[in-house]
Amino acid sequence: MNDLTPYSELKTLNLHKNTLKFIHVEAFKSQHKLEVLDLSLNNLKNLSSSWFRELKSLQQLNLVENPYTTLGPAPIFQPLLNLRTLRFGSPSLREIYKNGLDSLAHLDEVTFIGSNLSLYENGSLKAARPIGLVSLSLQNLFQNDPELVSKVLQDVSHPETLLIIKDAQLRTNTSTEPFKATREGGTKSLTFQDSCTTDEALTSFLMVMDGSSLSYIGLEDIHLIGQGWWQKASYTHYENLHTAYIRNLDIQGFFEFSSMTQLGFLLVHLHRVSVINGTVFVIPPITTFFLKKLEYLDLSQNLLSDLTIEPTLSTSFGAYQNLITLNVSQNVLKSLGLMSRLVTNLKSLIYLDVSHNSFVSMPEKCSWPATLKFLNLSSTKIRKLTPCLPSSLTVLDLSENDLTVFNQRFPQLTMLILTGNRLMTLPHGELFPRLQTLLIQRNALRMFNSSDLKRFRELQYLEAGYNNFVCSCEFVSFFRQDVDLFITLRDGRGNYVCDTPFTLRGDAIDSVRLSVFECYMIPAVSVLCSLIIIVLGLIVVTCHKLHVIWYLQMTKAWIQAKRKPAVGRLAEELRYDAFVSYSQHDAEWVEEILVPELESAHPPFALCLHKRDFQPGRWIVDNIIDSIEKSHRTLFVLSEHFVTSEWCRYELDFSHFRIVDEHNDSAVLVLLEPIKKETIPKRFCKLRKIMNSRTYLEWPEEEEKRNEFWSNLRAVLQRDEC
């Protein structure tokens, strides 16, 4: 009883097919806001007005297919003052009485199932005002109890009511008698659905409805037994009948069916005719003669071919001169040129639908009525456009074809539908100066930009989703930031996804975030290369300033020296008593004074000079290292020129390495001229260190002190006796 109490805000309650057998009288007590209630296909054997007492807001109620046998006489529906749609009844319903419908002033639609009804009280289906649409499923009652059907039709027939008869069996004259009530009630719209009839019954129906207000007749999913011999009704009058809608008509013995000329008394008044999926393969000119008032003709889903379309659209008897809309879609037409020639004579034609045929190609030139504005060529397998199409069009549908290029001009076109083709770019906007809406979904579009859209002068709406978009930086940026400045994407931004690159495939363009390198590859690489060059330049300058090359060379020299025995070197390896390291500016003193003095001594000293003893063709660094390695001492002739010589510095560095590594006193310093330690460059840090830690000889300016200098120098250079 209180199951629904917490859901007082509920607006829709669907209890369809829940095997309900019982509902408490206060079950819906708290559902004051409920608008839709579906209780269909349950096991409710009794209906109670108490259920609906509090449902003041209810607008839709479905009670069909429950096993209740009686409806009324209690005013079940009286509380539902706002009810608009009511569905009730079932095959088990036997009796129906007045039930409160006459108090419902807003009822727009009623569906009633009473196929086995045996008792009907007059007024049971009559509402407070005419119901907009009434659907009745009475099946065999037309055959078995036409009087009861007459009572029902009498209550629901009204000029403002659209009447639908479902599941009817109209086989005899008797079964059509109840429609007298429909004629007397002034019904203007009558549709038969899922029904079966015969020539005899149709003739009788036409005679019963003679002189009626009927303006619309519909036949949907009808099985007709007969050959179309309805001439007995030829004297009837149907001046008000303007529209005939026939869909899914199954004619038993179709190929024996006679010409429709016998219905000339009906055809002559018709303004709108639809025969959809009716196996129509031709309408002979003798029949089209009666279609002079026709404004709308729908022959879709039939068997019209190039052979039969010509007599069908024949205007030789003045037919179709008022035809505005023609639909011959889903037939077996193959020649667009033939179709254009036939419709040229339709001087009032505005709408033409030839979709879902197999034209494949189109001729270079075609003739069309000057009035044609709307042309549907969708799903016609067209691969290439030609100037065949009329320039007067305002709406053109070329969807679901095989177009790869669109280069035809349409100056009046306002809507172009190109969905489902193979176009890789937007068509040029200059071709459509008045185009407002472009649909180009499911093509092979890669991208579009502001230039493409600016070419369309008046384009307002674009549907281009579901394409193979290349998510480049330019397109992603334009789509996310600027596309809305040009047009409205009517199909939603979520339908625009990336196809390439592979890493972004399937991602919505709005969600894509690309890095700087992805967006600006060439500038980024240029900047990166420039930075690398600058960094390398700075490294080179730094290495030059810090003399890194010298340190690397020293490292190499150290590695080479390590490979040789540091102590116990054989005497024959020391070819020289001293390797003389000097600046080229001091060569005169070395060659003319130092060398003669030492090499003429007793015993003489073997000196190694780079100018004289270096091996020609050998790398100079290797010569220096080898000479120092083969010398007992290294004699450094120090001067201002020496401290500015890079080669002297290298010789000094290696000699210092030898001192440290071999723990000997191989370096001998001769100060040729006074040098202040503060003036020695920082890169000669080894010289500073040696001068601070070792005694050096100074070349005296006085002649009398030179003998002592030479004596000291010879003593220093003298090899130790083993």
Stockholm file with secondary structure:
# STOCKHOLM 1.0

chainA/1-722         MNDLTPYSELKTLNLHKNTLKFIHVEAFKSQHKLEVLDLSLNNLKNLSSSWFRELKSLQQLNLVENPYTTLGPAPIFQPLLNLRTLRFGSPSLREIYKNGLDSLAHLDEVTFIGSNLSLYENGSLKAARPIGLVSLSLQNLFQNDPELVSKVLQDVSHPETLLIIKDAQLRTNTSTEPFKATREGGTKSLTFQDSCTTDEALTSFLMVMDGSSLSYIGLEDIHLIGQGWWQKASYTHYENLHTAYIRNLDIQGFFEFSSMTQLGFLLVHLHRVSVINGTVFVIPPITTFFLKKLEYLDLSQNLLSDLTIEPTLSTSFGAYQNLITLNVSQNVLKSLGLMSRLVTNLKSLIYLDVSHNSFVSMPEKCSWPATLKFLNLSSTKIRKLTPCLPSSLTVLDLSENDLTVFNQRFPQLTMLILTGNRLMTLPHGELFPRLQTLLIQRNALRMFNSSDLKRFRELQYLEAGYNNFVCSCEFVSFFRQDVDLFITLRDGRGNYVCDTPFTLRGDAIDSVRLSVFECYMIPAVSVLCSLIIIVLGLIVVTCHKLHVIWYLQMTKAWIQAKRKPAVGRLAEELRYDAFVSYSQHDAEWVEEILVPELESAHPPFALCLHKRDFQPGRWIVDNIIDSIEKSHRTLFVLSEHFVTSEWCRYELDFSHFRIVDEHNDSAVLVLLEPIKKETIPKRFCKLRKIMNSRTYLEWPEEEEKRNEFWSNLRAVLQRDEC
#=GR chainA/1-722 SS CCTTTTCTTCCEEECTTSCCCCCCTTTTTTCTTCCEEECCSSCCCCCCGGGGTTCTTCCEEECCSCCCCEECSSCTTTTCTTCCEEEEECTTCCEECCCSGGGCSSCCEEEEECTTCCEECTTTTCCSSCCSEEEEECTTHHHHCHHHHHHHHHHHCCTTCEEEEESCEECSTGGGTTHHHHHHTTCCEEEEEEEEEEHHHHHHHHHHTTTCCCCEEEEEEEEEESCCCCGGGTTCCCTTCCEEEEEEEEEETGGGCCCGGGGHHHHTTCSEEEEESSCCCCCCHHHHTTCTTCCEEECCSSCCBHHHHHHHTCCTTSTTTTCCEEECCSSBCCCHHHHHHHHTTCTTCCEEECCSSCCCCCCSCCCCCTTCCEEECTTSCCCCCCTTSCTTCSEEECCSSCCSCCCCCCTTCCEEECTTSCCSSCCCGGGCTTCCEEECCSSCCCCCCHHHHHTCSSCCEEECCSSCEECCHHHHHHHHHTGGGTCEETTCGGGCBEEESGGGTTCBGGGCCCCHHHHSHHHHHHHHHHHHHHHHHHHHHHHHHHTHHHHHHHHHHHHHHHTSCSSSCCGGGCCEEEEEECCGGGHHHIIIIIHHHHHTSSSCCCEECHHHHSCTTSCHHHHHHHHHHTEEEEEEEECTTGGGCHHHHHHHHHHHHHHHHHTSCCEEEEESSCCCGGGSCGGGHHHHHHHHHSCCEECCSSGGGHHHHHHHHHHHHSCCCC
#=GC SS_cons         CCTTTTCTTCCEEECTTSCCCCCCTTTTTTCTTCCEEECCSSCCCCCCGGGGTTCTTCCEEECCSCCCCEECSSCTTTTCTTCCEEEEECTTCCEECCCSGGGCSSCCEEEEECTTCCEECTTTTCCSSCCSEEEEECTTHHHHCHHHHHHHHHHHCCTTCEEEEESCEECSTGGGTTHHHHHHTTCCEEEEEEEEEEHHHHHHHHHHTTTCCCCEEEEEEEEEESCCCCGGGTTCCCTTCCEEEEEEEEEETGGGCCCGGGGHHHHTTCSEEEEESSCCCCCCHHHHTTCTTCCEEECCSSCCBHHHHHHHTCCTTSTTTTCCEEECCSSBCCCHHHHHHHHTTCTTCCEEECCSSCCCCCCSCCCCCTTCCEEECTTSCCCCCCTTSCTTCSEEECCSSCCSCCCCCCTTCCEEECTTSCCSSCCCGGGCTTCCEEECCSSCCCCCCHHHHHTCSSCCEEECCSSCEECCHHHHHHHHHTGGGTCEETTCGGGCBEEESGGGTTCBGGGCCCCHHHHSHHHHHHHHHHHHHHHHHHHHHHHHHHTHHHHHHHHHHHHHHHTSCSSSCCGGGCCEEEEEECCGGGHHHIIIIIHHHHHTSSSCCCEECHHHHSCTTSCHHHHHHHHHHTEEEEEEEECTTGGGCHHHHHHHHHHHHHHHHHTSCCEEEEESSCCCGGGSCGGGHHHHHHHHHSCCEECCSSGGGHHHHHHHHHHHHSCCCC
//
